[in-house]
């Protein structure tokens, strides 16, 4: 069984001969430290050395991926954030003001570099599609406090802006999936819905402002033959049932120290109904533990969530304060 087939089967909750492994997406400051430890010089060389089964190849992360004639980036109002200017929609109170914002245009997208890398990825599971972080974008555009306040005071404005953001992502994904074809295995997209204790917004607001478009994006991924992998940091325990009902195939990263996101609780309530990717605590264990403690925890998570689990850090961005010996222990123990 190839690595690509293995991860597809794990996410489809079919019988497999081992669990999967994803190194994650280490922070730029962590790569030199990891290379010194593993004796590697390139990202791909290191991933091969640790037995990484997956590659995250996102069209949104390429410098030439969006070519606005005026040089704007996605959802860029042109404000100079270094001068601490207010978010562009902070004072917005009408749909007309929403319409006047310079929204990104799908015709400025370019996928050449991304599709080249997808085609050259080799025997690995390819996670791709636009990151589609509409919840983050809304908080950036309004300012986090104003975003949540306006859910109560100006719900029609929040919905209009959400539609603008999500309509772009939907059109962008349509273009991308058509161009990429069978090169993509999983539609991997992220919105951090949780804090350490619960959801950032209330469940009623989650249902009203988040779930309608969230369902459209999961349906979009499936329609293009992709498995759907949701990234959300924090405690999202209270809405995992909603996510399963919406069609999410796999949940990432399982922030182990967040409330009710530990492997034992997730296994008790959801095992066999959704696949899990992550779960190895990056808040304390990977940072402060020993390699032996890391290896033992990998075995524990495998026993609880396996066999359909992909071992990975509980936050994909491994930081420079994580000892590389612990990263090695995590990679070795997944076998």
GUPA-756259 format. One line per 8 residues: number of its first residue (from 0); for each residue x, y, z of N, C-alpha, C, O. Coordinates in steps of 0.2 Angstrom, whole numbers. Example, Ala and Ser with C-alpha at 12.3 -4.5 7.8 and 13.67 -1.06 7.14 Angstrom:
<rs>
0> 66:-28:39:62:-22:39:66:-16:39:71:-17:42  64:-11:35:68:-5:36:64:0:39:67:6:40
</rs>
This chain:
<rs>
0> 4:-6:0:0:0:0:4:6:0:9:7:4  3:11:-5:7:17:-5:5:22:1:0:21:4  9:27:2:7:32:7:1:35:6:-3:37:10  0:37:-1:-6:40:-3:-12:36:-2:-17:39:1  -12:30:-3:-17:25:-2:-18:24:5:-24:24:8  -13:24:9:-14:23:16:-18:29:20:-22:27:23  -16:35:18:-19:40:21:-27:41:19:-31:43:23  -28:40:13:-34:40:10:-39:35:14:-44:36:15
8> -36:29:15:-40:23:18:-41:25:26:-46:24:28  -36:28:29:-36:30:36:-42:35:36:-46:35:41  -42:40:32:-47:45:32:-54:42:31:-59:45:33  -54:38:26:-61:34:24:-63:29:30:-68:26:29  -59:28:35:-60:24:40:-60:16:38:-65:13:40  -56:15:33:-55:8:31:-50:4:35:-46:8:38  -49:-2:34:-44:-6:37:-37:-4:34:-36:-4:28  -32:-3:39:-26:-1:37:-21:-5:41:-22:-8:46
16> -14:-6:38:-9:-9:42:-5:-5:47:-1:-8:51  -6:1:47:-3:6:52:-6:12:52:-10:14:48  -5:16:57:-7:23:57:-3:28:53:2:25:50  -5:34:52:-1:38:47:3:43:51:2:43:58  7:47:48:11:52:51:11:59:47:13:58:41  10:65:50:12:71:47:16:75:51:14:76:57  22:77:49:26:82:53:23:88:55:25:91:60  18:90:51:15:97:52:19:102:47:22:100:42
24> 18:108:49:21:114:45:26:118:50:24:123:52  32:116:51:36:119:56:37:126:54:37:128:49  38:130:60:39:138:59:46:138:56:50:134:56  47:144:52:53:145:49:59:145:53:64:143:51  58:147:60:64:147:64:66:140:66:71:139:69  61:136:66:62:129:68:66:125:63:70:120:65  66:126:56:69:122:51:76:122:52:79:116:51  80:127:53:87:126:54:89:121:60:94:118:59
32> 85:122:65:87:117:71:85:110:69:89:106:71  80:109:65:78:102:63:83:99:58:85:94:59  85:104:54:90:101:49:97:99:52:100:94:50  99:103:57:105:101:61:105:95:64:109:91:64  99:94:67:98:87:71:98:81:66:101:76:67  94:82:61:93:76:56:98:76:51:98:71:47  102:81:50:108:80:45:105:81:38:107:78:33  100:86:37:97:87:31:98:94:29:100:98:33
40> 96:95:22:97:102:20:90:105:17:90:111:16  86:101:15:80:103:12:74:101:16:74:96:19  68:104:15:62:102:18:60:95:16:58:91:20  60:94:10:58:87:7:63:82:10:60:76:11  69:83:10:74:78:12:72:76:20:72:70:22  70:81:24:69:80:31:62:76:31:62:71:35  57:78:27:51:74:28:52:67:26:49:63:29  56:66:21:57:59:19:60:55:24:59:49:26
48> 65:58:28:69:55:33:65:53:39:66:48:42  60:57:41:55:56:46:49:51:44:45:50:49  49:50:38:43:46:36:37:49:35:31:46:37  37:55:33:30:59:33:26:57:27:29:56:22  20:55:29:15:53:24:11:58:20:8:56:15  12:64:22:8:69:19:12:75:17:17:77:19  9:79:12:11:86:10:6:91:10:0:89:7  7:96:13:2:102:12:4:107:7:9:110:8
56> 1:107:1:3:111:-5:-3:116:-6:-8:114:-10  -3:121:-3:-9:126:-3:-8:132:-9:-3:135:-8  -12:133:-13:-11:138:-18:-11:145:-15:-8:149:-19  -14:146:-9:-14:152:-6:-7:155:-4:-6:161:-3  -2:150:-3:4:152:0:10:153:-5:15:154:-3  8:153:-12:13:155:-17:13:162:-18:8:165:-19  19:165:-19:20:172:-20:16:175:-26:14:180:-27  16:170:-31:14:172:-38:6:169:-39:4:169:-44
64> 3:167:-33:-3:164:-33:-9:169:-34:-14:168:-36  -8:176:-33:-13:181:-34:-10:187:-37:-5:190:-34  -12:189:-43:-9:194:-47:-14:200:-48:-16:201:-53  -15:204:-42:-19:210:-43:-15:215:-46:-9:217:-45  -18:219:-52:-14:224:-55:-12:229:-51:-7:233:-53  -15:231:-45:-14:236:-41:-9:234:-35:-7:238:-31  -7:227:-35:-2:225:-30:-6:223:-24:-2:222:-19  -12:223:-23:-15:221:-17:-15:214:-16:-14:210:-20
72> -15:212:-9:-15:205:-8:-22:203:-6:-27:208:-6  -24:197:-5:-31:195:-3:-34:199:3:-30:199:8  -40:202:2:-43:205:7:-39:211:10:-39:212:16  -35:214:6:-31:220:8:-34:226:6:-36:227:0  -35:230:11:-39:237:10:-34:242:8:-36:248:6  -28:241:8:-23:246:7:-21:250:13:-17:255:12  -23:249:19:-21:252:25:-14:250:27:-12:244:26  -11:255:30:-4:253:32:-5:251:40:-6:255:44
80> -5:244:41:-6:242:47:0:244:52:-1:243:58  6:245:49:11:247:54:10:254:58:13:256:63  5:258:55:3:264:58:-3:263:63:-6:268:65  -5:257:64:-10:255:69:-17:258:67:-21:260:71  -18:258:61:-25:260:58:-30:255:60:-29:249:60  -36:257:60:-42:253:62:-43:248:57:-42:250:51  -46:242:58:-48:237:53:-52:241:48:-56:245:50  -52:239:42:-56:242:36:-63:243:37:-66:247:35
88> -66:238:40:-73:237:41:-76:239:48:-81:237:50  -71:241:52:-73:242:59:-79:247:60:-83:245:65  -79:252:56:-85:257:57:-91:255:52:-95:259:52  -90:250:49:-95:248:44:-102:247:47:-102:242:51  -107:250:44:-114:249:47:-119:247:42:-125:246:43  -117:247:35:-122:246:30:-120:241:25:-113:240:24  -124:238:21:-122:233:16:-119:237:11:-114:234:7  -121:244:9:-117:247:4:-110:248:6:-106:248:1
96> -108:249:12:-101:250:14:-97:243:13:-92:243:11  -101:238:14:-98:231:12:-97:231:5:-91:229:3  -101:233:1:-101:232:-6:-95:236:-9:-92:235:-14  -93:242:-6:-88:246:-8:-81:244:-6:-76:247:-9  -80:239:-2:-74:237:-1:-70:234:-7:-74:230:-11  -64:234:-8:-61:231:-14:-59:224:-13:-54:222:-11  -65:220:-14:-64:213:-13:-60:209:-18:-59:212:-24  -56:204:-17:-52:201:-21:-56:198:-27:-62:196:-27
104> -53:197:-33:-56:194:-39:-53:188:-41:-47:187:-42  -57:182:-42:-54:176:-44:-50:176:-51:-46:172:-51  -52:181:-55:-48:181:-61:-41:183:-61:-37:182:-65  -39:185:-55:-32:187:-54:-28:181:-51:-22:182:-49  -31:175:-50:-27:169:-47:-23:166:-52:-24:166:-58  -18:163:-50:-13:159:-54:-11:153:-50:-8:153:-45  -12:147:-53:-11:141:-50:-4:137:-52:-3:131:-50  -1:140:-57:5:136:-60:10:133:-55:11:127:-56
112> 12:137:-51:17:134:-46:14:129:-42:18:124:-40  8:130:-39:5:125:-35:4:118:-38:6:113:-36  1:119:-44:0:113:-48:6:109:-50:6:103:-50  11:113:-52:18:110:-53:20:105:-47:22:100:-48  20:108:-41:22:105:-35:18:99:-33:20:94:-31  11:100:-35:7:94:-33:8:88:-38:9:82:-36  10:90:-44:12:84:-49:18:81:-47:19:75:-49  23:85:-44:29:82:-42:30:79:-35:35:78:-33
120> 24:79:-32:24:77:-25:26:70:-23:29:68:-18  25:65:-28:27:58:-27:22:55:-23:16:56:-23  24:49:-20:20:45:-16:18:47:-9:21:45:-4  14:53:-9:12:55:-3:5:58:-4:2:59:-9  1:58:2:-6:61:2:-5:69:1:-1:72:5  -9:72:-4:-8:79:-5:-14:82:-2:-20:81:-4  -13:87:3:-18:91:6:-18:98:2:-12:101:2  -23:100:0:-23:106:-4:-30:110:-4:-34:109:0
128> -31:114:-9:-37:119:-9:-35:125:-5:-30:125:-1  -39:130:-6:-38:137:-3:-39:136:5:-43:132:7  -35:139:9:-35:139:16:-42:141:18:-44:138:24  -46:145:15:-53:146:16:-54:148:23:-59:146:26  -50:153:26:-51:155:33:-55:160:34:-53:166:36  -62:160:32:-66:165:32:-68:168:39:-69:174:39  -68:164:44:-69:166:51:-63:171:53:-64:176:56  -57:169:51:-51:173:53:-52:180:49:-51:185:51
136> -53:179:42:-54:185:38:-59:190:41:-58:196:41  -65:188:43:-70:192:46:-67:196:52:-69:202:53  -64:192:56:-61:195:62:-56:201:61:-55:206:64  -52:199:55:-47:204:53:-50:210:50:-48:216:51  -55:209:46:-59:215:43:-63:219:47:-62:226:46  -66:217:52:-70:221:57:-66:222:63:-68:227:66  -61:218:65:-58:218:71:-62:213:75:-68:213:75  -58:209:79:-62:204:82:-68:206:87:-73:203:86
144> -67:211:91:-72:213:95:-78:215:91:-84:214:93  -77:220:86:-82:222:82:-86:217:78:-92:217:77  -82:212:76:-85:206:72:-91:203:77:-96:202:74  -89:201:83:-94:198:87:-99:202:90:-105:200:90  -98:209:91:-103:213:93:-108:214:87:-114:215:88  -105:215:81:-110:216:75:-114:210:74:-119:211:70  -112:204:76:-117:198:75:-123:200:79:-129:197:76  -123:204:84:-129:206:87:-132:212:85:-138:213:84
152> -128:217:84:-131:224:82:-132:225:74:-137:229:73  -128:222:70:-129:223:63:-128:216:59:-123:215:55  -132:211:61:-131:204:58:-131:204:50:-128:200:47  -135:209:47:-136:209:40:-129:211:37:-127:209:32  -126:216:41:-119:218:38:-114:212:39:-110:211:34  -114:208:44:-109:203:45:-111:198:40:-106:195:37  -117:196:38:-119:191:33:-117:193:26:-114:189:22  -118:200:25:-116:202:18:-108:202:17:-106:200:12
160> -104:203:23:-97:203:22:-95:196:22:-90:194:18  -98:191:26:-96:184:25:-98:182:18:-94:178:16  -103:184:15:-105:181:8:-99:184:4:-97:180:-1  -97:190:4:-92:192:0:-85:188:0:-82:186:-4  -83:187:7:-77:183:8:-78:176:5:-73:173:2  -83:173:7:-84:166:5:-86:165:-2:-84:160:-5  -89:170:-5:-90:169:-13:-83:169:-16:-83:165:-21  -79:173:-14:-72:173:-17:-69:166:-16:-66:163:-21
168> -69:164:-10:-66:157:-9:-69:151:-13:-66:147:-15  -76:152:-13:-79:147:-17:-77:147:-24:-76:141:-27  -77:153:-27:-75:153:-34:-68:151:-35:-66:148:-40  -63:153:-30:-56:151:-31:-55:144:-30:-52:141:-34  -59:141:-26:-58:133:-25:-61:130:-31:-58:125:-34  -66:132:-34:-69:129:-40:-64:130:-46:-63:124:-49  -61:135:-47:-56:136:-52:-50:131:-50:-47:128:-55  -48:131:-44:-42:127:-42:-43:120:-43:-39:116:-46
176> -49:117:-40:-50:110:-41:-51:108:-48:-49:102:-50  -54:112:-52:-54:110:-59:-48:110:-62:-46:105:-66  -43:114:-61:-36:114:-64:-32:109:-61:-28:106:-65  -33:107:-55:-29:102:-51:-31:95:-53:-27:90:-53  -37:94:-54:-40:87:-55:-38:82:-50:-40:84:-44  -36:76:-52:-35:71:-47:-29:72:-43:-27:67:-39  -25:77:-44:-19:78:-40:-20:79:-33:-15:78:-28  -26:82:-31:-28:83:-24:-31:77:-21:-36:75:-23
184> -29:75:-15:-33:70:-11:-37:73:-6:-43:70:-5  -35:78:-2:-39:81:3:-40:88:3:-35:92:2  -46:91:4:-47:98:4:-46:100:12:-50:98:16  -40:103:13:-38:105:20:-39:112:21:-36:116:17  -44:114:25:-45:121:26:-46:123:34:-47:118:37  -44:129:36:-44:130:43:-47:137:45:-47:142:42  -51:136:51:-54:142:54:-53:140:62:-56:135:64  -50:144:66:-49:142:73:-55:144:76:-56:150:78
192> -60:140:78:-66:141:81:-66:141:88:-70:144:92  -60:138:91:-60:137:99:-55:141:102:-50:143:100  -57:142:109:-52:145:114:-49:139:118:-51:133:116  -46:140:123:-44:134:127:-49:131:131:-49:125:133  -55:134:131:-61:132:135:-67:130:131:-71:125:133  -68:134:126:-74:133:122:-74:136:115:-68:138:113  -80:137:112:-80:141:106:-79:149:107:-80:151:113  -76:152:102:-75:159:103:-82:163:103:-83:168:106
200> -86:161:98:-93:164:98:-98:159:101:-96:153:102  -104:161:102:-109:156:105:-111:151:100:-111:152:94  -114:146:102:-117:140:98:-122:143:93:-122:141:87  -126:148:95:-132:150:91:-129:155:85:-131:154:80  -123:159:87:-120:163:82:-116:158:77:-116:160:71  -113:153:80:-110:148:76:-114:145:70:-113:145:65  -120:143:72:-125:140:68:-128:146:63:-129:144:57  -128:152:65:-131:157:60:-126:160:56:-127:161:50
208> -120:161:58:-115:165:54:-109:160:51:-106:162:46  -108:154:54:-103:150:52:-105:144:48:-102:143:42  -110:141:50:-112:134:47:-114:134:40:-113:130:36  -118:139:38:-121:139:31:-115:139:26:-116:134:22  -110:143:27:-105:143:22:-100:137:23:-97:134:18  -99:135:29:-95:129:31:-98:123:27:-94:119:24  -104:122:27:-107:116:24:-106:117:16:-105:111:13  -107:123:14:-105:123:6:-98:121:5:-97:118:-1
216> -94:123:9:-87:121:7:-85:114:8:-82:111:4  -88:111:13:-87:103:13:-90:100:7:-88:95:5  -96:102:5:-100:99:0:-95:100:-7:-95:96:-11  -92:106:-7:-88:108:-13:-82:103:-13:-81:100:-19  -79:102:-8:-73:97:-8:-75:90:-10:-72:87:-14  -81:88:-7:-83:81:-9:-85:81:-16:-84:76:-20  -88:86:-19:-90:86:-26:-84:85:-31:-85:83:-36  -79:88:-28:-73:87:-33:-68:81:-31:-63:81:-33
224> -71:76:-27:-68:70:-26:-63:70:-20:-59:66:-20  -63:76:-16:-58:76:-11:-61:74:-4:-67:75:-3  -57:71:0:-59:71:7:-58:78:10:-54:82:8  -62:79:16:-62:85:19:-59:85:26:-61:81:30  -54:89:27:-50:89:33:-51:96:36:-49:101:32  -54:97:42:-54:104:45:-49:105:50:-48:100:54  -46:110:49:-41:113:55:-45:118:59:-48:123:57  -45:116:66:-47:121:70:-43:120:77:-44:115:80
232> -40:125:79:-37:125:86:-42:126:91:-47:128:89  -40:125:97:-44:126:103:-49:121:104:-49:115:101  -54:122:109:-59:117:110:-65:118:106:-69:123:106  -66:113:101:-72:113:97:-76:107:98:-81:105:94  -76:104:104:-79:98:106:-87:100:106:-90:95:103  -89:105:107:-97:107:107:-100:107:100:-106:106:100  -95:107:95:-98:107:88:-96:102:84:-97:102:78  -92:97:87:-90:91:83:-96:87:80:-95:85:74
240> -101:87:83:-107:83:80:-109:87:74:-111:84:69  -109:94:74:-111:98:69:-106:97:63:-109:96:57  -100:96:65:-95:96:59:-96:89:56:-95:88:50  -97:84:60:-98:77:57:-104:77:52:-104:75:47  -110:80:55:-116:81:51:-115:85:45:-118:83:39  -110:90:45:-109:94:39:-105:90:34:-104:92:28  -101:84:36:-98:80:31:-90:80:32:-87:78:27  -88:83:37:-80:83:38:-78:76:39:-81:72:43
248> -73:74:36:-70:67:36:-65:67:41:-64:61:44  -61:72:43:-55:72:47:-54:78:51:-55:84:48  -53:78:57:-52:84:61:-45:85:64:-42:80:66  -42:91:63:-35:93:65:-36:99:69:-40:103:67  -31:100:74:-25:96:76:-26:93:82:-22:90:85  -32:93:85:-34:90:92:-29:93:97:-25:90:100  -31:99:99:-27:103:104:-28:100:111:-33:101:114  -23:95:112:-24:91:118:-25:94:125:-29:91:129
256> -23:100:126:-24:103:132:-30:107:133:-32:110:138  -33:108:127:-40:112:127:-45:107:130:-45:101:130  -50:110:133:-56:107:136:-59:102:132:-62:103:126  -59:95:134:-63:90:131:-60:88:124:-63:84:120  -53:90:122:-50:88:116:-45:83:117:-41:82:112  -44:80:123:-40:75:124:-42:68:121:-48:68:119  -37:64:119:-38:58:115:-44:54:118:-48:51:115  -44:53:125:-48:49:128:-55:51:127:-60:47:126
264> -57:57:128:-63:60:127:-66:60:120:-71:58:119  -61:61:115:-63:61:108:-65:54:106:-69:52:102  -61:49:109:-62:42:107:-69:40:110:-72:36:107  -70:42:116:-76:40:119:-82:42:115:-87:38:115  -82:48:113:-88:51:110:-89:51:102:-94:51:99  -83:50:99:-83:51:92:-79:46:88:-79:46:81  -76:41:91:-72:36:87:-76:32:82:-82:30:84  -73:31:76:-77:28:71:-81:32:67:-84:30:62
272> -82:38:69:-87:43:65:-83:48:62:-86:51:57  -77:49:64:-73:55:61:-66:52:62:-64:50:67  -61:54:57:-54:52:58:-51:58:61:-53:64:60  -45:56:65:-42:62:69:-35:62:66:-31:57:65  -33:69:66:-26:70:63:-23:75:69:-25:81:69  -17:73:72:-14:77:77:-14:73:84:-13:67:84  -15:77:89:-16:75:96:-10:74:100:-10:73:106  -4:75:97:2:75:102:4:82:104:6:86:100
280> 3:83:111:3:89:114:9:94:112:14:92:114  8:99:109:13:104:108:13:110:113:18:114:113  9:110:117:9:116:122:14:114:128:17:119:130  14:108:130:18:106:135:23:100:134:29:101:134  20:95:131:24:88:131:30:89:126:35:88:127  28:91:119:33:92:114:39:97:116:45:96:114  37:102:120:41:107:122:45:105:128:51:107:128  42:102:133:46:101:140:47:94:141:50:93:146
288> 44:89:138:44:82:139:51:79:137:55:83:133  52:73:139:58:69:136:56:65:130:50:64:129  61:63:126:59:59:120:55:53:123:51:50:119  57:50:128:53:44:131:46:45:132:42:41:131  45:51:135:38:53:137:34:55:130:28:53:130  37:58:125:34:59:119:32:52:116:26:51:113  37:47:116:35:41:113:30:37:116:25:34:113  30:38:123:24:34:127:17:38:125:12:34:125
296> 17:44:124:11:47:123:9:46:116:3:45:114  13:45:111:11:43:104:8:36:104:3:35:101  11:32:108:8:25:109:1:25:112:-4:22:110  0:30:117:-6:31:121:-12:33:116:-17:31:115  -10:38:112:-15:41:107:-16:36:102:-22:36:100  -12:32:99:-13:27:95:-18:22:97:-23:20:94  -17:20:104:-22:15:107:-29:18:107:-33:14:106  -29:24:109:-36:27:110:-39:29:103:-45:27:103
304> -36:32:99:-39:34:93:-38:30:87:-41:31:81  -33:25:87:-32:21:81:-37:16:80:-42:15:84  -36:12:74:-31:12:70:-31:18:65:-27:20:61  -37:21:65:-38:27:60:-36:33:63:-41:38:64  -30:34:63:-27:41:66:-21:42:62:-17:38:60  -20:49:62:-14:51:59:-10:55:64:-12:61:66  -4:52:66:-1:56:72:3:62:69:6:62:64  2:67:73:5:74:71:4:78:78:1:77:82
312> 8:84:78:8:88:83:1:91:84:-3:92:79  -1:93:90:-7:96:92:-8:104:89:-13:107:90  -2:106:86:-2:112:82:3:111:77:9:109:78  1:112:70:5:110:65:12:114:65:17:112:62  12:120:68:18:125:67:23:123:73:23:126:78  27:118:72:32:116:77:36:122:78:39:125:73  37:124:84:41:131:85:48:129:87:50:123:88  52:134:87:60:133:88:61:131:95:67:128:96
320> 56:131:100:58:129:107:56:121:108:56:119:113  54:118:102:53:111:103:59:107:102:62:108:96  62:103:106:68:100:105:68:95:99:63:91:99  72:95:95:72:91:89:72:83:91:69:79:87  75:81:96:75:74:98:67:72:100:66:66:99  63:77:102:56:75:103:52:74:97:48:70:96  54:78:92:51:77:85:53:71:82:49:67:80  59:69:83:62:62:81:58:57:85:56:52:82
328> 57:57:91:54:52:95:46:51:93:44:46:92  43:57:91:36:57:89:36:53:82:31:49:81  41:55:78:41:51:71:42:44:72:39:40:68  47:42:76:49:35:77:43:31:80:41:25:78  40:34:85:35:30:89:29:29:85:25:24:87  27:33:80:21:31:76:21:25:73:15:22:71  27:21:72:27:14:70:25:9:75:24:3:74
</rs>
